[in-house]
Amino acid sequence: MLQLSKPVPTPPISTNSLVSVEEAYEICRQITAEYSKTFYLGTLLMPEAKRRAIWAIYVWCRRTDELVDGPDAGNTTPETLMQWEQDLEAIFRGCPIEDPDVALVDALKRFPIDIQPFRDMIAGQQMDLYRSRYETFDDLNLYCYRVAGTVGLMSNAVMGIDQSSNTAPWNRDTYISVPKDEAIALGIANQLTNILRDVGEDARRGRIYLPLEDLERFDYSEQDLLDGIIDERWRTLMKFQIRRAREFYAQAERGITYLSRDAHWPVWAALMLYRQILDEIEHNQYDVFTKRAYVPGRKKLLTVGLARMRAEVL
């Protein structure tokens, strides 16, 4: 559930030759810019090779999400996802299936990206095929890892790790910390933010991602949610959910310092921009049924500047 504002068109399977690498990256750039403006803004702060790889990863994730959340999702079966995983394995063997895959194949040559997070994401889409409720946060946490925490792991391989402290002879055998848990935390934080922002949209599709144990804790029923009831119970429930999401963002912050220096600014910007959606939910008095929380353009630009300052200091 990466949450599209509108469907991403699935590129047709080529009957002839596929596009060039440059054309494939341009396709990925256009899709990223069109369907995730905030995320795209963050990628523009990266060195060219890294931002292009991130576009390729993003588009594969979007297309994967579309299998269960897109306009043709009704035709998706477990067999569809099995075939998608087989196509993924072909891509990792250097054999693109469709035009955007050409960019991903090139990115895989340039960066040490592991296939397992991609497989885990497909497993997350399988959960969406048969689940529309999550009893506990542990259940939801697994789902969030699969559909979003995995993106953090994919991105880690592209961002790279800062090894400058290990260049001295006496440090060469020092263990280099790879912020995997923090990368996963950022993905989960983003997904929890999506869930809170899109409660109304999901409810209209018959889906409730908020843990049912939390609804019970605050004496707020499924029917209340489906009816869009906003009262003190709902506001208290949302404050609890927002606090949980911010805790994941705080955990993610601690990993940024371990990334390559050229990744600090874009990652700080992405984190700060997405976290501000929670501020906008609060500004809207927790009305996620009739209002969509978004960060205004001027505030985005200010945040990007603040992110640069933070990246230089931390």
C-alpha positions as CSV (number, residue, x, y, z in Angstrom):
1,M,0.0,0.0,0.0
2,L,2.2,2.8,-1.3
3,Q,-0.9,4.9,-1.9
4,L,-1.2,6.5,-5.3
5,S,-3.2,9.6,-5.9
6,K,-4.0,8.2,-9.3
7,P,-3.1,4.9,-11.1
8,V,0.3,4.6,-12.6
9,P,-0.1,3.3,-16.1
10,T,1.6,-0.1,-16.6
11,P,4.1,0.1,-19.5
12,P,3.2,-2.3,-22.2
13,I,5.3,-5.4,-22.7
14,S,7.6,-4.8,-25.6
15,T,7.1,-7.0,-28.6
16,N,10.3,-5.7,-30.1
17,S,13.4,-4.4,-28.5
18,L,13.2,-2.5,-25.2
19,V,14.2,1.1,-24.7
20,S,17.8,2.3,-24.1
21,V,19.1,2.7,-20.6
22,E,18.8,6.5,-20.8
23,E,15.2,6.3,-22.1
24,A,14.4,3.8,-19.3
25,Y,15.7,6.2,-16.6
26,E,13.8,9.0,-18.1
27,I,10.6,6.9,-17.9
28,C,11.3,6.3,-14.2
29,R,12.1,9.9,-13.6
30,Q,8.8,11.0,-15.1
31,I,6.8,8.5,-13.2
32,T,8.5,9.5,-9.9
33,A,8.0,13.2,-10.5
34,E,4.3,12.7,-11.4
35,Y,3.2,10.4,-8.7
36,S,5.3,11.4,-5.6
37,K,6.3,15.0,-5.8
38,T,7.7,15.2,-2.3
39,F,9.8,12.1,-2.7
40,Y,11.0,13.3,-6.1
41,L,12.1,16.6,-4.6
42,G,14.3,14.7,-2.2
43,T,15.9,12.6,-5.0
44,L,17.0,15.8,-6.8
45,L,19.4,16.5,-3.9
46,M,21.3,13.2,-4.6
47,P,24.2,12.7,-7.0
48,E,23.0,11.7,-10.5
49,A,23.8,8.0,-10.4
50,K,22.1,7.6,-7.0
51,R,19.0,9.5,-7.8
52,R,18.5,7.6,-11.0
53,A,18.9,4.3,-9.2
54,I,16.3,5.4,-6.6
55,W,13.9,6.3,-9.4
56,A,14.3,2.8,-10.9
57,I,13.6,1.2,-7.5
58,Y,10.7,3.5,-6.8
59,V,9.0,2.7,-10.1
60,W,9.4,-1.1,-9.6
61,C,7.9,-0.7,-6.1
62,R,5.0,1.4,-7.5
63,R,4.3,-1.1,-10.2
64,T,4.4,-3.9,-7.6
65,D,1.9,-1.9,-5.5
66,E,-0.4,-1.4,-8.5
67,L,-0.9,-5.2,-8.7
68,V,-3.1,-5.1,-5.6
69,D,-4.1,-1.4,-5.4
70,G,-4.4,-0.4,-9.1
71,P,-7.3,-0.3,-11.4
72,D,-6.7,-3.9,-12.5
73,A,-6.2,-5.2,-9.0
74,G,-9.4,-7.3,-9.3
75,N,-7.6,-9.5,-11.8
76,T,-4.5,-10.1,-9.5
77,T,-4.2,-13.6,-8.0
78,P,-1.5,-15.3,-6.0
79,E,-0.3,-16.7,-9.3
80,T,0.1,-13.1,-10.6
81,L,2.4,-12.4,-7.8
82,M,4.3,-15.6,-8.3
83,Q,4.9,-14.6,-11.9
84,W,5.9,-11.1,-10.8
85,E,8.6,-12.7,-8.5
86,Q,9.8,-14.8,-11.4
87,D,10.1,-11.6,-13.5
88,L,12.0,-10.1,-10.6
89,E,14.5,-12.9,-10.7
90,A,15.0,-12.4,-14.4
91,I,15.7,-8.7,-13.8
92,F,18.4,-9.7,-11.2
93,R,19.9,-12.0,-13.8
94,G,20.2,-9.0,-16.1
95,C,17.1,-9.8,-18.3
96,P,14.6,-6.9,-18.2
97,I,11.0,-7.7,-19.0
98,E,9.5,-4.3,-19.6
99,D,11.0,-0.8,-20.4
100,P,11.4,0.5,-16.8
101,D,13.2,-2.8,-15.9
102,V,16.1,-1.7,-18.2
103,A,16.9,1.1,-15.7
104,L,16.7,-1.3,-12.7
105,V,19.0,-3.8,-14.4
106,D,21.5,-0.9,-14.9
107,A,21.1,0.2,-11.2
108,L,21.8,-3.4,-10.1
109,K,25.1,-3.3,-11.9
110,R,26.1,-0.1,-10.2
111,F,25.0,-0.7,-6.6
112,P,25.1,-3.8,-4.4
113,I,21.3,-4.2,-4.1
114,D,20.0,-7.5,-2.6
115,I,17.0,-9.3,-4.0
116,Q,15.5,-10.3,-0.7
117,P,13.8,-6.9,0.2
118,F,12.2,-7.0,-3.3
119,R,10.9,-10.5,-2.5
120,D,9.7,-9.3,0.9
121,M,7.7,-6.5,-0.7
122,I,5.9,-9.0,-3.0
123,A,5.0,-10.9,0.2
124,G,3.5,-7.7,1.5
125,Q,1.3,-7.4,-1.6
126,Q,0.2,-11.0,-1.0
127,M,-1.0,-9.9,2.5
128,D,-3.2,-7.2,0.8
129,L,-4.8,-9.9,-1.3
130,Y,-6.5,-11.6,1.6
131,R,-6.3,-9.2,4.6
132,S,-8.3,-6.0,5.2
133,R,-7.9,-5.9,9.0
134,Y,-4.9,-6.1,11.4
135,E,-5.6,-7.3,14.9
136,T,-2.4,-6.2,16.6
137,F,0.4,-3.7,15.9
138,D,2.8,-6.7,15.6
139,D,0.6,-7.8,12.6
140,L,0.7,-4.3,11.1
141,N,4.4,-3.9,11.7
142,L,5.1,-7.0,9.6
143,Y,3.0,-5.6,6.8
144,C,4.7,-2.2,7.1
145,Y,8.1,-3.8,6.9
146,R,7.2,-5.7,3.8
147,V,5.7,-2.9,1.8
148,A,7.8,0.0,3.1
149,G,10.7,-1.1,5.4
150,T,12.0,-3.0,2.5
151,V,12.3,0.3,0.5
152,G,14.7,1.5,3.2
153,L,16.9,-1.5,2.7
154,M,16.8,-1.1,-1.0
155,S,17.8,2.5,-0.7
156,N,20.6,1.8,1.8
157,A,22.5,0.0,-0.8
158,V,22.3,3.0,-3.1
159,M,23.0,5.7,-0.4
160,G,26.1,3.9,0.7
161,I,27.9,3.9,4.0
162,D,30.4,6.5,5.3
163,Q,33.8,4.8,5.7
164,S,35.9,7.9,6.2
165,S,36.5,7.1,9.8
166,N,38.0,3.8,8.7
167,T,40.7,5.1,6.4
168,A,43.4,5.3,9.1
169,P,45.6,2.2,9.4
170,W,44.5,1.6,13.0
171,N,40.8,1.7,12.0
172,R,40.9,-0.6,9.0
173,D,39.7,-3.6,11.0
174,T,37.0,-1.6,12.7
175,Y,33.4,-2.9,12.2
176,I,31.5,-0.5,9.9
177,S,28.0,0.0,11.2
178,V,25.3,-0.4,8.6
179,P,22.0,1.2,9.7
180,K,19.7,-1.5,8.6
181,D,17.3,-1.2,11.5
182,E,17.1,2.6,11.1
183,A,16.5,2.2,7.3
184,I,13.6,-0.1,8.1
185,A,12.3,2.3,10.7
186,L,12.2,5.1,8.2
187,G,10.2,2.9,5.8
188,I,7.8,1.9,8.5
189,A,7.4,5.5,9.7
190,N,6.5,6.6,6.2
191,Q,4.0,3.7,5.8
192,L,2.4,4.6,9.2
193,T,2.1,8.1,8.0
194,N,0.4,6.9,4.8
195,I,-2.0,4.9,6.8
196,L,-3.0,7.8,9.0
197,R,-3.3,10.2,6.1
198,D,-5.4,7.8,4.0
199,V,-7.7,6.4,6.7
200,G,-10.8,7.7,4.9
201,E,-9.7,6.6,1.5
202,D,-8.9,3.1,2.8
203,A,-12.2,2.9,4.7
204,R,-14.1,3.6,1.5
205,R,-12.4,0.6,0.0
206,G,-13.4,-1.5,3.1
207,R,-9.9,-1.6,4.5
208,I,-8.8,-0.7,8.0
209,Y,-5.1,-0.6,8.7
210,L,-5.2,0.8,12.2
211,P,-4.8,-2.1,14.6
212,L,-8.1,-3.4,15.9
213,E,-6.6,-3.7,19.4
214,D,-6.0,0.1,19.3
215,L,-9.5,0.8,18.3
216,E,-10.7,-1.3,21.2
217,R,-8.3,0.4,23.6
218,F,-9.9,3.8,22.8
219,D,-13.5,2.5,22.6
220,Y,-13.7,3.4,18.9
221,S,-15.4,0.8,16.7
222,E,-14.9,-0.3,13.2
223,Q,-18.3,1.1,12.3
224,D,-17.3,4.5,13.8
225,L,-14.3,4.5,11.5
226,L,-16.3,3.5,8.5
227,D,-18.8,6.2,9.3
228,G,-16.0,8.8,9.7
229,I,-16.9,9.8,13.3
230,I,-14.6,12.5,14.7
231,D,-14.9,12.9,18.5
232,E,-12.7,12.8,21.5
233,R,-12.2,9.1,21.2
234,W,-10.9,9.5,17.6
235,R,-8.7,12.4,18.5
236,T,-7.1,10.5,21.3
237,L,-6.6,7.4,19.1
238,M,-5.0,9.5,16.4
239,K,-2.7,11.2,18.9
240,F,-1.5,7.8,20.0
241,Q,-0.9,6.7,16.4
242,I,1.0,9.8,15.5
243,R,3.2,9.5,18.5
244,R,4.0,5.9,17.5
245,A,4.9,7.1,13.9
246,R,7.2,9.8,15.3
247,E,9.0,7.3,17.4
248,F,9.9,5.4,14.2
249,Y,11.1,8.7,12.6
250,A,13.3,9.3,15.7
251,Q,14.8,5.9,15.4
252,A,15.5,6.5,11.7
253,E,17.3,9.8,12.4
254,R,20.0,8.0,14.3
255,G,21.0,6.1,11.2
256,I,21.6,9.0,8.9
257,T,25.1,9.8,10.2
258,Y,26.3,6.4,9.1
259,L,25.4,7.0,5.5
260,S,27.7,8.5,2.9
261,R,28.0,12.2,3.2
262,D,26.3,12.9,-0.1
263,A,23.2,11.1,1.2
264,H,22.8,13.1,4.4
265,W,21.0,16.0,2.9
266,P,18.5,14.1,0.7
267,V,17.7,11.6,3.5
268,W,17.2,14.3,6.1
269,A,15.0,16.2,3.6
270,A,12.9,13.1,2.8
271,L,12.4,12.3,6.5
272,M,11.5,15.8,7.5
273,L,9.2,16.4,4.6
274,Y,7.2,13.2,5.1
275,R,7.1,13.6,8.9
276,Q,5.4,17.0,8.4
277,I,2.4,15.2,7.0
278,L,1.7,14.2,10.6
279,D,1.8,17.9,11.5
280,E,-0.7,18.6,8.8
281,I,-3.1,15.9,10.2
282,E,-2.9,17.6,13.5
283,H,-3.5,21.0,11.8
284,N,-6.7,19.5,10.2
285,Q,-7.9,18.5,13.7
286,Y,-7.4,14.8,12.8
287,D,-10.0,15.0,10.0
288,V,-8.6,12.4,7.6
289,F,-12.0,11.5,6.3
290,T,-12.8,14.6,4.4
291,K,-9.4,16.4,4.2
292,R,-6.1,15.1,2.7
293,A,-3.1,16.2,4.7
294,Y,-0.3,17.6,2.5
295,V,2.7,19.8,3.0
296,P,2.4,23.2,1.1
297,G,5.0,24.0,-1.5
298,R,6.6,27.0,0.4
299,K,6.9,24.9,3.5
300,K,8.6,22.2,1.5
301,L,11.2,24.6,0.2
302,L,11.9,25.9,3.7
303,T,12.2,22.3,5.0
304,V,14.7,21.4,2.3
305,G,16.9,24.3,3.5
306,L,16.6,23.3,7.1
307,A,17.5,19.7,6.1
308,R,20.7,21.0,4.6
309,M,21.6,22.8,7.7
310,R,20.9,19.7,9.8
311,A,22.9,17.5,7.4
312,E,25.9,19.8,7.7
313,V,25.8,19.8,11.5
314,L,25.0,16.2,12.3
